[in-house]
Amino acid sequence: MILSIESSCDDSSIAITEIEDKKLIFHKKISQESQHANYGGVVPELASRLHAIDLPKILEECKPYFDKLKAVAVTNQPGLGVTLLEGIAMAKTIAVSLDIPLIPVNHLKGHIYSLFIERDEILPLLVLLISGGHTQIIQVKSFEHMEILATSIDDSVGESFDKVAKMMGLGYPGGPIIERLAKEGDENRFDLPVPLRNSKQIAFSLSGLKNAVRLTIESLGGADSMSYQDRCDVSASFQKAVKLHLIQKSKKIFKTQSIRDFAIVGGASANLYIREAYQKLCDEFGKKLHTAKLEYCSDNSAMIGRYAIEAYKKEAFVNPYEIDITHTKKRASGTLL
């Protein structure tokens, strides 16, 4: 079995996965959403302190499996430095004390493998990754070869949902709140701009849309003066503009890619409105849509463990005494993930 640890942001999570049959034996996640809600976003130092409390609690439940562990895997990039360190410290300790290999995991690749929890890989694959920190379309040819075809030049989808929710005083995390309000809203009430609509550039950009939402809220007298229906209509109009932007740029890539299988992963992929739009797009282009189960969309250790199974087979290990946070700059289109 492989024990996997995820602490890249505000979720403390540990899983245990069987190597041979990919069965998820144990999976537990402790969310910090309520502790960060008052701040309208994640406070890194607070998140780190909570990981230091919660990760050992979860690990205690894993002790019965220790004698069956063949490796330990941990997220080491990308993420918040102070929170990644909590998971890495635990993984190093386990690897050394049990004398088992240590597997470092890029948690964006983990999101891709959230599609394959308790099942075999489906490759090659085109993937839209939409999360709190990233918006990317990735061509996954194999475990070793993942190429970024398009990426965000500013705000990510998840970040934009959170910030729009904060503008309206709706709380954190913003994605589920915006999606819920949008169901009761008129998505055509506010004519918000679709980013890069007239640009041939195959990239994502949401900062301009976010600013347009801010101006719309100000025109309504500010967050305190908005009615419930105003909030619903702004949410629906914003969500529609995001959808149109994602679909427009994805369509350009679909026209050049023959890969039949397409997937949406990441925290924001839990948005059913966006999923429905991509189902229609895939139907139009004759592609098959794959999505992760809703409980595996946000950061979790089960996806880290699933990726680690493939890494274990390839002996992609590191020295426990040398592993550290991998600081990665924003990767442009055309680079390998």
JOCORFEN-V253129 format. One record per residue. N is the residue number from 1. SS is DSSP state (A for helix, B for strand, O for the rest). Layout:
n->(N N)
ss->(SS SS)
//
This chain:
n->(1 2 3 4 5 6 7 8 9 10 11 12 13 14 15 16 17 18 19 20 21 22 23 24 25 26 27 28 29 30 31 32 33 34 35 36 37 38 39 40 41 42 43 44 45 46 47 48 49 50 51 52 53 54 55 56 57 58 59 60 61 62 63 64 65 66 67 68 69 70 71 72 73 74 75 76 77 78 79 80 81 82 83 84 85 86 87 88 89 90 91 92 93 94 95 96 97 98 99 100 101 102 103 104 105 106 107 108 109 110 111 112 113 114 115 116 117 118 119 120 121 122 123 124 125 126 127 128 129 130 131 132 133 134 135 136 137 138 139 140 141 142 143 144 145 146 147 148 149 150 151 152 153 154 155 156 157 158 159 160 161 162 163 164 165 166 167 168 169 170 171 172 173 174 175 176 177 178 179 180 181 182 183 184 185 186 187 188 189 190 191 192 193 194 195 196 197 198 199 200 201 202 203 204 205 206 207 208 209 210 211 212 213 214 215 216 217 218 219 220 221 222 223 224 225 226 227 228 229 230 231 232 233 234 235 236 237 238 239 240 241 242 243 244 245 246 247 248 249 250 251 252 253 254 255 256 257 258 259 260 261 262 263 264 265 266 267 268 269 270 271 272 273 274 275 276 277 278 279 280 281 282 283 284 285 286 287 288 289 290 291 292 293 294 295 296 297 298 299 300 301 302 303 304 305 306 307 308 309 310 311 312 313 314 315 316 317 318 319 320 321 322 323 324 325 326 327 328 329 330 331 332 333 334 335 336 337)
ss->(O B B B B B O O O O B B B B B B B O O O O O O B B B B B B B B O A A A A A A A O O O O A A A A A A A A A A A A A A A A A O O A A A A A A O O B B B B B B B O O O A A A A A A A A A A A A A A A A A A O O B B B B B B A A A A A A A A A A O O O O O O O O B B B B B B O O O O B B B B B B O O O O O B B B B B B B O O O O A A A A A A A A A A A O O O O O O A A A A A A A A A O O O O O O O O O O O O O O O O O O O O O B O O A A A A A A A A A A A A A O O O A A A O O A A A A A A A A A A A A A A A A A A A A A A A A A A A O O O O O O B B B B B O A A A A O A A A A A A A A A A A A A A O O B B B B O O A A A O O O O A A A A A A A A A A A A A O O O O B O O O O O O O O O O O O O O O O O B O)
//
